[in-house]
Amino acid sequence: MNMVSYWVERMVTQVPAFMSRDEIRSAAMEGLINAANRFDPNQGVLFKTFAEHRIRGAIFDEVRRLDWFSRSMRDKHQRLAETIRELEISLERAPNENEVAAAMDMDLTGYHRMLGEVSHLGCMSLQEVLSDSDTGQSFLDVLEDTDGMPPEEAVEQAELTREVAGMLHELSEKEQQVIALLYHEGLSQKEIADVLSLTEGRISQLHSQALAKLRVKMERL
């Protein structure tokens, strides 16, 4: 229950303002129950680590269920992903924000504004599962070091981890820092803004852009 309370407070700033603490707590409890039902100690992962991922995932699932994104926001996010995908093919590398903005016929200010608008949608990307398997492994899960799995699973895990590591290194330095501080260190966007001496809005933009790039790369696996 202490873990649930902790993540409720952490997630308050990462979900829409209209989502109350009670709604977040309810979703977190569902995630905790789901974790208890699915946890396999033979996989060599601590229950706390496993449960935290499930709790965060359940909260984001509730956000999706409430469908707080308008169609226009979803269209913008899709257009962003398609533009990045096309540029990666033509440039044979990850595009920078100036190139993406130009390809979308937007100035940099407008592009940053759009990134801020779709920021929460991007925030959910790492929590989404990569398959419909019973384990429900997410993109974020492959960043964790797990032991004790069967040899064939270990090989597959290692290969996917190498792929993910390569993707992360293709991001810009600032994008890598934001991803590392948010998902590895568990800092909030406000805390990251303080660390990097940037505005919270700029952190949100970098986060959205980084996850859009990663999603495009993941779709190719």
Buried (B, 14 or more C-beta within 10 A) or exposed (E): EEBBEEBBEBBBEBBEEEBEEEBBBBBBBBBBBBBEEEBEEEBEBEEEEBBBBBBBBBBBBBBEEBEBBEEEBEEBBEEBBBBBBBBBEEEEEBBEBEBBBBBBEBEEEEBBEBBBBBBBBBBBBBBBEBEEEEBBBBBBBBBBEBEEBEEEEEEEBEEBBEBBEEBBEBBBEBBBBBBBBBBEEEBBBEBBBEBBEBEBBBBBBBBBBBBBBBBBBBEEE
